[in-house]
Amino acid sequence: AAVDVEAAVLRGFTVSVEADAVRAVSPDGPVLLQTLLAADKKPESGGQWSIPSRLRWKFKVTGNSSWQVGVVPESECENQRYLYGEGVVGLTAAGTYAAEMEKVDLHGSWVEVVCDCERGSASFAVETDDRVISRKHLLPFVGPVRLAISTFNGCEVLFQRGRAQ
C-alpha cells in the first residue's frame, strides 16, 4: 500500500521519493506514518466497493530504535499517540515502551505487514540475519483500518518500490 506522503509531510516527516524507494525521516514523536488508503471488509450485500480489503507493507527502520508498527482504526489516524499508547495489533521495537504490543528485536530488519480485512487478521514477519519471526493477530476493529508506523525523532523508514504494495 502506498505511504500517505502528503500527511507525512504535514506531520513533519522529511520524505524523499527516489526511483527505487520512498524514504521518510521522522520528526519528534510519537508521530504516525500511515498508508494512503484504508482497508475494510467488502459489504455482505455485494455491489461496488471502492477501497481494498487487504494492505501490505515491507519496510525497514534505522536511526532511532524507538518505534512501533501496527494496524490503526481509521477513526484513530489523527491520534498520533494511538500505537504508542493504545495500540493492540502490532509489534514494538525492543527498546520502546508501548501499551499492549509485543516487543520484538525488529530494528534494522525488513518487516512485512499484511492486513487482510476479509480474514479479520494481520500478520507480521521480521526478517533478521538468521531467522524470520512471525506473528499473527486477529483484528478487534469494526470498520476501515490503515497500516501505521509510530516513530520518534530520527527514525528513518525505507520502503522499497515494489515492496510497499
C-alpha positions as CSV (number, residue, x, y, z in Angstrom):
1,A,0.0,0.0,0.0
2,A,1.2,3.5,-0.8
3,V,2.5,5.7,2.0
4,D,0.4,8.8,2.6
5,V,3.2,11.2,1.7
6,E,1.1,14.3,2.0
7,A,0.1,13.5,5.6
8,A,3.7,12.6,6.4
9,V,5.0,16.0,5.2
10,L,2.2,17.8,7.1
11,R,3.3,15.9,10.3
12,G,6.9,17.0,9.9
13,F,8.5,14.0,8.2
14,T,11.2,14.6,5.7
15,V,10.2,12.5,2.7
16,S,12.2,11.6,-0.4
17,V,10.7,9.7,-3.3
18,E,13.5,8.0,-5.3
19,A,13.5,5.8,-8.3
20,D,13.6,2.6,-6.3
21,A,12.5,3.7,-2.8
22,V,10.5,6.0,-0.6
23,R,12.4,7.2,2.5
24,A,10.8,9.1,5.4
25,V,12.7,10.6,8.4
26,S,10.7,11.2,11.5
27,P,10.4,14.5,13.5
28,D,9.9,14.4,17.3
29,G,7.2,11.9,18.1
30,P,5.3,9.9,18.6
31,V,4.0,10.6,15.1
32,L,2.3,8.3,12.7
33,L,3.4,7.4,9.2
34,Q,0.4,5.6,7.6
35,T,-1.0,4.1,4.4
36,L,-2.6,6.4,1.9
37,L,-5.7,4.2,1.7
38,A,-7.7,2.4,4.4
39,A,-9.0,-1.2,4.0
40,D,-12.2,-2.8,5.1
41,K,-14.3,-5.9,4.6
42,K,-16.4,-6.0,1.5
43,P,-20.1,-5.5,2.2
44,E,-22.2,-8.6,2.5
45,S,-24.7,-7.2,0.0
46,G,-22.1,-7.1,-2.8
47,G,-22.2,-4.2,-5.2
48,Q,-19.3,-1.8,-5.9
49,W,-16.5,-1.5,-3.4
50,S,-14.1,1.4,-3.6
51,I,-11.4,0.5,-1.0
52,P,-9.2,-2.5,-0.7
53,S,-9.8,-5.3,1.7
54,R,-6.0,-6.1,2.0
55,L,-3.0,-3.9,2.8
56,R,0.7,-4.9,2.6
57,W,3.9,-3.1,3.5
58,K,7.5,-4.2,3.5
59,F,10.0,-1.7,5.1
60,K,12.9,-1.3,7.4
61,V,13.6,1.3,10.1
62,T,17.1,2.6,11.0
63,G,18.2,5.5,13.1
64,N,16.2,5.9,16.3
65,S,15.3,2.5,17.7
66,S,12.0,3.6,19.3
67,W,9.1,2.8,17.1
68,Q,6.0,0.5,16.6
69,V,4.2,-0.9,13.6
70,G,0.6,-1.9,13.6
71,V,-3.0,-1.6,12.4
72,V,-4.9,1.5,13.3
73,P,-8.6,2.1,13.1
74,E,-9.4,4.8,10.6
75,S,-11.1,6.8,13.4
76,E,-7.7,7.0,15.2
77,C,-5.5,8.0,12.3
78,E,-5.2,11.6,13.6
79,N,-4.3,10.4,17.1
80,Q,-0.5,10.5,16.9
81,R,-0.2,8.6,20.2
82,Y,-2.5,5.7,19.3
83,L,0.0,3.0,18.5
84,Y,2.4,4.1,21.2
85,G,-0.2,4.4,24.0
86,E,-3.2,2.3,23.0
87,G,-2.1,0.0,20.1
88,V,-3.2,-3.6,20.4
89,V,-2.5,-5.1,16.9
90,G,1.2,-4.8,16.1
91,L,4.8,-5.0,17.2
92,T,7.1,-2.8,19.1
93,A,10.9,-2.4,18.6
94,A,12.6,-4.0,21.6
95,G,13.8,-0.7,23.1
96,T,10.4,1.0,23.1
97,Y,7.6,1.2,25.6
98,A,4.0,0.5,24.3
99,A,0.8,-0.3,25.9
100,E,-0.2,-3.8,24.7
101,M,2.0,-4.7,21.8
102,E,4.7,-7.4,21.9
103,K,8.3,-6.3,21.9
104,V,10.5,-7.9,19.2
105,D,14.0,-7.2,18.1
106,L,13.0,-5.8,14.7
107,H,15.1,-2.6,14.4
108,G,17.1,-2.5,11.2
109,S,15.4,-5.7,9.8
110,W,13.0,-6.0,6.9
111,V,9.4,-6.1,8.3
112,E,6.4,-7.3,6.3
113,V,2.9,-6.5,7.4
114,V,-0.2,-7.9,5.7
115,C,-3.6,-6.8,7.0
116,D,-6.4,-8.9,5.5
117,C,-9.8,-7.5,6.5
118,E,-11.7,-10.3,4.8
119,R,-10.0,-12.8,7.1
120,G,-10.0,-10.4,10.0
121,S,-6.3,-10.7,10.7
122,A,-2.9,-9.0,10.4
123,S,0.4,-10.9,10.1
124,F,3.8,-9.5,10.8
125,A,7.1,-11.1,9.6
126,V,10.5,-9.8,10.7
127,E,13.5,-11.0,8.6
128,T,16.6,-11.0,10.9
129,D,20.0,-12.2,9.8
130,D,19.4,-15.7,10.9
131,R,15.6,-16.3,11.1
132,V,12.1,-15.0,10.4
133,I,10.0,-14.0,13.4
134,S,6.3,-14.3,12.6
135,R,3.2,-13.1,14.5
136,K,-0.5,-13.1,13.6
137,H,-3.2,-11.1,15.3
138,L,-7.0,-11.1,15.0
139,L,-8.4,-7.7,14.2
140,P,-10.7,-6.5,17.0
141,F,-11.8,-3.4,15.0
142,V,-15.0,-2.9,13.1
143,G,-14.7,-0.6,10.1
144,P,-11.8,0.7,8.0
145,V,-8.2,0.4,9.1
146,R,-4.8,1.6,8.0
147,L,-1.3,0.3,8.5
148,A,0.9,2.7,10.5
149,I,4.3,3.1,12.0
150,S,4.6,5.2,15.2
151,T,8.0,6.9,15.1
152,F,10.2,9.2,17.2
153,N,12.9,11.8,16.3
154,G,15.4,10.4,13.8
155,C,13.6,7.2,12.8
156,E,14.4,6.6,9.1
157,V,11.8,4.4,7.3
158,L,12.7,2.9,4.0
159,F,10.1,1.4,1.7
160,Q,11.5,-0.2,-1.5
161,R,9.3,0.3,-4.6
162,G,7.6,-2.9,-5.4
163,R,7.8,-4.0,-1.7
164,A,5.3,-1.4,-0.3
165,Q,2.3,-2.9,-2.2
